[in-house]
């Protein structure tokens, strides 16, 4: 197992394929959006025999805040401790320990993330969001013309 960092080291096509087709959070996402998101994040990938089998990225300023996003392990490689290795590597980055706030959102991996210090926010009432769950879905030409005219 090899852990690599940096957008240039990642298999962009494989990441896009998983996010677009298999993730619950980014279905239908466009390739160019994935590419730009990696270029503007701290990226971590796990590789076995030169094949990328896991991915995570942190959207961060490297000094005060970080948001962990797009974490996945390909289905055929789950249950082997890969997510733990990747999260351990990620949380051991020296700059991560200096962040005032380090956050993420998950539907089903709470126990994994608790092992790395993540907790439910103590000030949940103060956290706000704009949530657009269908923003990546392609609009039909009829919908697009309705919106524009």
VOPAKE-469632 format. One record per residue (C-alpha): residue number from 1; z, y, x. Coordinates in Angstrom, 3 decimals, decimal comma. Layout:
<pts>
<pt NUM; <Z; Y; X>>
...
</pts>
This chain:
<pts>
<pt 1; <0,000; 0,000; 0,000>>
<pt 2; <-0,942; 3,446; 1,271>>
<pt 3; <0,198; 6,763; -0,197>>
<pt 4; <-2,113; 9,732; 0,326>>
<pt 5; <-1,776; 13,389; -0,557>>
<pt 6; <-4,242; 16,176; -1,199>>
<pt 7; <-7,042; 16,514; -3,730>>
<pt 8; <-9,664; 15,668; -1,106>>
<pt 9; <-8,033; 12,244; -0,567>>
<pt 10; <-8,099; 11,293; -4,260>>
<pt 11; <-10,722; 9,227; -6,100>>
<pt 12; <-11,675; 11,923; -8,584>>
<pt 13; <-13,961; 9,649; -10,607>>
<pt 14; <-11,228; 7,021; -11,063>>
<pt 15; <-8,640; 9,642; -12,032>>
<pt 16; <-11,020; 11,235; -14,519>>
<pt 17; <-11,892; 7,849; -16,021>>
<pt 18; <-8,230; 7,007; -16,625>>
<pt 19; <-7,286; 10,419; -17,996>>
<pt 20; <-10,345; 10,696; -20,236>>
<pt 21; <-10,268; 7,181; -21,649>>
<pt 22; <-6,846; 5,611; -21,176>>
<pt 23; <-4,182; 8,323; -21,159>>
<pt 24; <-2,413; 9,423; -24,324>>
<pt 25; <-2,116; 13,007; -23,092>>
<pt 26; <-5,633; 13,940; -21,918>>
<pt 27; <-8,104; 11,864; -23,939>>
<pt 28; <-11,572; 13,365; -23,816>>
<pt 29; <-10,811; 15,680; -20,891>>
<pt 30; <-13,880; 17,014; -19,099>>
<pt 31; <-14,590; 16,025; -15,478>>
<pt 32; <-14,683; 19,672; -14,317>>
<pt 33; <-11,232; 20,327; -15,783>>
<pt 34; <-9,802; 17,323; -13,953>>
<pt 35; <-11,459; 18,426; -10,719>>
<pt 36; <-10,075; 21,963; -10,998>>
<pt 37; <-6,614; 20,696; -11,935>>
<pt 38; <-6,453; 18,539; -8,807>>
<pt 39; <-7,683; 21,373; -6,597>>
<pt 40; <-4,806; 23,521; -7,851>>
<pt 41; <-2,007; 20,954; -7,557>>
<pt 42; <-0,103; 18,870; -5,038>>
<pt 43; <-1,703; 15,432; -5,493>>
<pt 44; <-0,308; 12,002; -4,635>>
<pt 45; <-2,242; 8,762; -4,868>>
<pt 46; <-1,387; 5,157; -4,184>>
<pt 47; <-4,146; 2,998; -2,713>>
<pt 48; <-4,397; -0,772; -2,309>>
<pt 49; <-7,336; -2,054; -0,257>>
<pt 50; <-8,852; 1,464; -0,389>>
<pt 51; <-8,770; 1,478; -4,213>>
<pt 52; <-6,760; 4,156; -5,970>>
<pt 53; <-4,345; 2,424; -8,339>>
<pt 54; <-1,893; 5,240; -9,112>>
<pt 55; <-1,796; 9,013; -9,284>>
<pt 56; <0,513; 11,958; -9,894>>
<pt 57; <0,255; 15,678; -9,350>>
<pt 58; <2,649; 18,590; -9,263>>
<pt 59; <1,656; 22,008; -10,515>>
<pt 60; <3,799; 24,229; -8,312>>
<pt 61; <4,339; 27,413; -6,339>>
<pt 62; <6,213; 25,249; -3,737>>
<pt 63; <9,264; 27,529; -3,840>>
<pt 64; <10,772; 27,869; -7,314>>
<pt 65; <9,098; 25,623; -9,876>>
<pt 66; <7,187; 22,372; -10,220>>
<pt 67; <5,733; 20,467; -13,167>>
<pt 68; <4,913; 16,783; -12,675>>
<pt 69; <1,742; 15,835; -14,546>>
<pt 70; <-0,863; 13,123; -15,036>>
<pt 71; <1,286; 10,295; -13,690>>
<pt 72; <-0,233; 6,860; -14,087>>
<pt 73; <-0,534; 3,400; -12,579>>
<pt 74; <-3,600; 1,399; -13,568>>
<pt 75; <-2,639; -1,373; -16,027>>
<pt 76; <-3,506; -4,262; -13,692>>
<pt 77; <-1,080; -2,885; -11,072>>
<pt 78; <1,955; -2,138; -13,232>>
<pt 79; <5,225; -3,964; -12,704>>
<pt 80; <4,909; -3,975; -8,907>>
<pt 81; <7,138; -0,993; -8,102>>
<pt 82; <4,172; 1,295; -7,447>>
<pt 83; <5,415; 4,083; -9,723>>
<pt 84; <8,815; 3,953; -8,019>>
<pt 85; <7,227; 4,152; -4,578>>
<pt 86; <5,055; 7,059; -5,651>>
<pt 87; <7,904; 8,979; -7,324>>
<pt 88; <10,182; 8,320; -4,353>>
<pt 89; <7,536; 9,673; -2,001>>
<pt 90; <6,957; 12,680; -4,222>>
<pt 91; <10,610; 13,597; -4,704>>
<pt 92; <11,264; 13,172; -0,959>>
<pt 93; <8,881; 16,030; -0,107>>
<pt 94; <11,042; 18,697; 1,598>>
<pt 95; <9,792; 21,499; -0,651>>
<pt 96; <10,663; 19,553; -3,821>>
<pt 97; <14,357; 19,635; -2,945>>
<pt 98; <14,238; 23,431; -2,785>>
<pt 99; <12,742; 23,952; -6,260>>
<pt 100; <15,051; 25,627; -8,750>>
<pt 101; <13,371; 23,825; -11,632>>
<pt 102; <11,378; 20,566; -11,507>>
<pt 103; <10,129; 19,347; -14,886>>
<pt 104; <7,906; 16,867; -16,666>>
<pt 105; <7,145; 15,496; -20,091>>
<pt 106; <6,978; 11,796; -20,921>>
<pt 107; <6,628; 9,724; -24,028>>
<pt 108; <7,734; 6,399; -22,593>>
<pt 109; <9,033; 6,512; -18,991>>
<pt 110; <12,408; 8,217; -19,328>>
<pt 111; <14,270; 5,524; -17,397>>
<pt 112; <11,880; 5,723; -14,451>>
<pt 113; <12,303; 9,489; -14,167>>
<pt 114; <16,090; 9,419; -14,650>>
<pt 115; <16,186; 7,445; -11,400>>
<pt 116; <14,862; 10,558; -9,628>>
<pt 117; <17,294; 13,040; -11,146>>
<pt 118; <15,349; 14,118; -14,240>>
<pt 119; <17,461; 14,769; -17,337>>
<pt 120; <16,913; 16,252; -20,780>>
<pt 121; <17,110; 20,028; -20,447>>
<pt 122; <20,571; 21,437; -21,043>>
<pt 123; <19,000; 24,559; -22,457>>
<pt 124; <16,379; 22,921; -24,678>>
<pt 125; <16,742; 25,660; -27,296>>
<pt 126; <15,472; 28,202; -24,749>>
<pt 127; <12,354; 26,231; -23,795>>
<pt 128; <9,222; 27,246; -25,649>>
<pt 129; <5,635; 26,095; -25,530>>
<pt 130; <2,156; 26,582; -26,842>>
<pt 131; <0,903; 23,062; -27,537>>
<pt 132; <-2,782; 22,320; -28,074>>
<pt 133; <-3,038; 18,514; -28,196>>
<pt 134; <-6,755; 18,440; -29,031>>
<pt 135; <-7,948; 21,058; -26,537>>
<pt 136; <-9,918; 18,481; -24,502>>
<pt 137; <-11,819; 17,001; -27,426>>
<pt 138; <-15,446; 17,941; -27,445>>
<pt 139; <-16,445; 20,028; -30,420>>
<pt 140; <-19,457; 19,039; -32,420>>
<pt 141; <-22,230; 21,644; -32,586>>
<pt 142; <-21,309; 22,253; -36,250>>
<pt 143; <-17,671; 23,011; -35,349>>
<pt 144; <-18,712; 25,254; -32,467>>
<pt 145; <-21,073; 27,279; -34,669>>
<pt 146; <-18,368; 27,589; -37,345>>
<pt 147; <-15,911; 28,992; -34,796>>
<pt 148; <-18,403; 31,436; -33,283>>
<pt 149; <-19,987; 32,699; -36,437>>
</pts>
